[in-house]
């Protein structure tokens, strides 16, 4: 194995560890009874925030690799995408299981008149669909063109998730502004790539 491949593999594992670390931190806080006055709210906020940050990080890997001219920088993208799906599913699981106690009828009533739940559900459905079709097998079945177009829905999921966050924010909008700015930059980068503006052509 070449030194380059060793470093790429190490880079992938470091990205994976960074994505999993918040789960270990949450587990330790739960074991130590340090989830705060409202543990369910802490779990909801943390799982949702980690899912969104991971989604932004996943979307950022492509533009960063292209701008730098090094394709290996995007190596962890698939792993991070799958972990984003798992964090988003965990976020929904906390809401359904710990907040709604799996009372499906009451949970459905919660959706009535609560737009942020619909936006969050839409983002989750897209992410789960992308997670399921992220394998090489699905890429072969769908074909490169269809598969690539389908996975660009990750930007739609990001916008839906951002609206989900925004509609729940009541006082401190600083984090919402940071998220919005980050996503705006990524969308602009995607548009620049589509138009061939300001990008290095050679990827090594």
ZAVO-457882 format. One record per residue (C-alpha): z, x, y; residue in three letters. Coordinates in Angstrom, 3 decimals. Last residue first. Example, Ala and Ser with C-alpha at 12.3 -4.5 7.8 and 13.67 -1.06 7.14 Angstrom:
{node {7.140,13.670,-1.060},SER} {node {7.800,12.300,-4.500},ALA} 
// end
This chain:
{node {-8.737,-5.338,14.701},UNK} {node {-10.028,-8.193,16.866},UNK} {node {-13.011,-7.375,19.096},UNK} {node {-13.991,-9.977,21.697},UNK} {node {-11.216,-9.434,24.205},UNK} {node {-10.638,-12.629,26.067},UNK} {node {-10.856,-13.441,29.769},UNK} {node {-13.031,-16.516,29.440},UNK} {node {-14.838,-17.390,26.218},UNK} {node {-14.890,-21.107,27.005},UNK} {node {-12.973,-22.087,23.868},UNK} {node {-10.645,-19.118,24.344},UNK} {node {-9.976,-20.126,27.954},UNK} {node {-9.227,-23.674,26.797},UNK} {node {-6.767,-22.356,24.216},UNK} {node {-5.136,-20.127,26.838},UNK} {node {-4.796,-23.081,29.212},UNK} {node {-3.149,-25.073,26.422},UNK} {node {-0.770,-22.191,25.786},UNK} {node {0.094,-21.828,29.479},UNK} {node {0.735,-25.576,29.781},UNK} {node {2.986,-25.440,26.700},UNK} {node {5.124,-22.726,28.244},UNK} {node {5.333,-24.490,31.591},UNK} {node {6.335,-27.766,29.973},UNK} {node {8.997,-26.099,27.842},UNK} {node {10.446,-24.329,30.890},UNK} {node {10.364,-27.567,32.915},UNK} {node {12.085,-29.448,30.098},UNK} {node {14.720,-26.713,29.925},UNK} {node {15.429,-27.090,33.652},UNK} {node {15.577,-30.901,33.509},UNK} {node {19.367,-31.169,33.478},UNK} {node {20.290,-34.821,34.044},UNK} {node {18.902,-37.580,31.831},UNK} {node {16.558,-35.985,29.324},UNK} {node {15.602,-38.338,26.503},UNK} {node {12.149,-39.178,27.854},UNK} {node {11.410,-35.471,28.392},UNK} {node {12.205,-34.482,24.812},UNK} {node {9.897,-37.082,23.257},UNK} {node {7.263,-36.249,25.896},UNK} {node {7.484,-32.614,24.767},UNK} {node {7.200,-33.662,21.115},UNK} {node {4.059,-35.685,21.876},UNK} {node {2.531,-32.740,23.761},UNK} {node {3.383,-30.357,20.902},UNK} {node {1.990,-32.743,18.294},UNK} {node {-1.252,-33.007,20.269},UNK} {node {-1.386,-29.204,20.384},UNK} {node {-0.854,-29.101,16.615},UNK} {node {-3.863,-31.394,16.391},UNK} {node {-5.835,-28.146,16.457},UNK} {node {-5.035,-28.060,12.769},UNK} {node {-7.502,-30.837,12.046},UNK} {node {-10.335,-29.099,13.898},UNK} {node {-9.737,-25.892,11.944},UNK} {node {-9.658,-27.748,8.630},UNK} {node {-12.789,-29.753,9.421},UNK} {node {-14.768,-26.653,10.354},UNK} {node {-13.433,-24.356,7.625},UNK} {node {-14.020,-26.825,4.753},UNK} {node {-11.713,-29.666,3.804},UNK} {node {-11.314,-28.741,0.149},UNK} {node {-11.285,-24.976,0.776},UNK} {node {-8.652,-25.271,3.523},UNK} {node {-6.668,-27.605,1.293},UNK} {node {-6.535,-24.971,-1.427},UNK} {node {-5.699,-22.196,1.022},UNK} {node {-2.577,-24.139,2.003},UNK} {node {-1.841,-25.577,5.464},UNK} {node {-2.849,-29.126,4.506},UNK} {node {0.701,-30.305,3.728},UNK} {node {2.121,-28.627,6.813},UNK} {node {-0.583,-30.075,9.048},UNK} {node {0.156,-33.594,7.815},UNK} {node {3.883,-33.000,8.249},UNK} {node {3.307,-31.780,11.796},UNK} {node {1.149,-34.778,12.676},UNK} {node {3.687,-37.251,11.283},UNK} {node {6.526,-35.491,13.112},UNK} {node {4.736,-35.562,16.476},UNK} {node {4.084,-39.286,16.088},UNK} {node {7.691,-39.933,15.108},UNK} {node {8.896,-38.085,18.210},UNK} {node {6.578,-40.075,20.459},UNK} {node {7.704,-43.322,18.827},UNK} {node {11.365,-42.392,19.180},UNK} {node {10.893,-41.521,22.864},UNK} {node {9.465,-44.981,23.496},UNK} {node {12.702,-46.754,22.718},UNK} {node {12.045,-50.485,23.213},UNK} {node {12.123,-51.259,19.516},UNK} {node {12.538,-48.016,17.622},UNK} {node {16.271,-48.571,17.323},UNK} {node {15.551,-51.843,15.536},UNK} {node {13.759,-49.845,12.850},UNK} {node {16.852,-47.680,12.409},UNK} {node {18.979,-50.824,12.068},UNK} {node {16.743,-52.082,9.280},UNK} {node {16.553,-48.683,7.625},UNK} {node {20.303,-48.146,7.526},UNK} {node {20.073,-44.569,6.243},UNK} {node {23.404,-43.765,7.941},UNK} {node {21.741,-44.197,11.378},UNK} {node {23.202,-41.092,13.051},UNK} {node {23.926,-38.937,10.014},UNK} {node {21.062,-39.903,7.723},UNK} {node {18.254,-41.101,9.965},UNK} {node {18.950,-38.807,12.910},UNK} {node {19.837,-35.801,10.770},UNK} {node {16.771,-36.391,8.615},UNK} {node {14.518,-36.612,11.676},UNK} {node {15.735,-33.225,12.878},UNK} {node {15.422,-31.847,9.352},UNK} {node {11.817,-33.038,9.233},UNK} {node {11.191,-31.241,12.536},UNK} {node {12.878,-28.100,11.185},UNK} {node {10.813,-28.279,7.996},UNK} {node {7.556,-28.816,9.884},UNK} {node {8.314,-25.844,12.156},UNK} {node {9.069,-23.830,9.026},UNK} {node {5.567,-24.604,7.756},UNK} {node {4.027,-23.540,11.059},UNK} {node {6.121,-20.376,11.148},UNK} {node {4.885,-19.417,7.696},UNK} {node {1.267,-20.103,8.639},UNK} {node {1.488,-18.145,11.901},UNK} {node {3.223,-15.081,10.458},UNK} {node {0.003,-12.951,10.525},UNK} {node {-0.999,-13.784,14.115},UNK} {node {-0.105,-10.283,15.331},UNK} {node {-2.353,-8.958,12.552},UNK} {node {-5.421,-9.955,14.583},UNK} {node {-4.926,-7.168,17.095},UNK} {node {-7.028,-7.401,20.258},UNK} {node {-4.011,-7.892,22.499},UNK} {node {-5.487,-11.020,24.066},UNK} {node {-6.608,-12.330,20.690},UNK} {node {-3.281,-11.675,18.982},UNK} {node {-1.369,-13.242,21.869},UNK} {node {-3.683,-16.276,21.893},UNK} {node {-3.201,-16.820,18.146},UNK} {node {0.552,-16.196,18.060},UNK} {node {1.326,-18.605,20.911},UNK} {node {0.766,-21.804,18.909},UNK} {node {3.303,-20.689,16.323},UNK} {node {5.788,-19.713,19.033},UNK} {node {5.372,-23.095,20.730},UNK} {node {5.983,-24.879,17.423},UNK} {node {8.978,-22.642,16.744},UNK} {node {10.420,-23.579,20.137},UNK} {node {9.878,-27.273,19.365},UNK} {node {11.508,-27.143,15.931},UNK} {node {14.419,-25.061,17.256},UNK} {node {15.060,-27.591,20.015},UNK} {node {14.958,-30.568,17.655},UNK} {node {17.270,-28.934,15.122},UNK} {node {19.701,-27.905,17.860},UNK} {node {19.821,-31.225,19.711},UNK} {node {20.199,-33.345,16.592},UNK} {node {22.802,-31.044,15.047},UNK} {node {24.851,-30.966,18.241},UNK} {node {24.553,-34.745,18.616},UNK} {node {25.778,-35.182,15.043},UNK} {node {28.703,-32.819,15.630},UNK} {node {29.984,-34.741,18.683},UNK} {node {33.139,-33.005,19.967},UNK} {node {31.744,-29.587,19.089},UNK} {node {29.967,-28.208,16.051},UNK} {node {32.688,-25.647,15.477},UNK} {node {34.295,-26.927,12.286},UNK} {node {34.050,-23.503,10.633},UNK} {node {31.771,-24.797,7.864},UNK} {node {29.634,-26.662,10.429},UNK} {node {29.429,-23.594,12.670},UNK} {node {28.444,-21.432,9.693},UNK} {node {25.750,-23.900,8.603},UNK} {node {24.396,-24.062,12.157},UNK} {node {24.162,-20.256,12.361},UNK} {node {22.447,-20.078,8.970},UNK} {node {19.956,-22.726,10.107},UNK} {node {19.423,-20.851,13.383},UNK} {node {18.548,-17.688,11.375},UNK} {node {15.645,-19.300,9.480},UNK} {node {13.004,-18.828,12.185},UNK} {node {14.187,-15.299,13.019},UNK} {node {14.215,-14.423,9.321},UNK} {node {10.624,-15.620,8.934},UNK} {node {9.476,-13.615,11.954},UNK} {node {11.231,-10.532,10.559},UNK} {node {9.573,-11.151,7.187},UNK} {node {6.125,-11.349,8.743},UNK} {node {6.664,-8.163,10.760},UNK} {node {7.822,-6.355,7.617},UNK} {node {4.638,-7.446,5.850},UNK} {node {2.544,-6.259,8.791},UNK} {node {4.395,-2.938,8.841},UNK} {node {3.829,-2.401,5.124},UNK} {node {0.174,-3.345,5.467},UNK} {node {-0.326,-0.749,8.212},UNK} {node {1.472,1.939,6.202},UNK} {node {-0.999,1.413,3.388},UNK} {node {0.000,0.000,0.000},UNK} 
// end
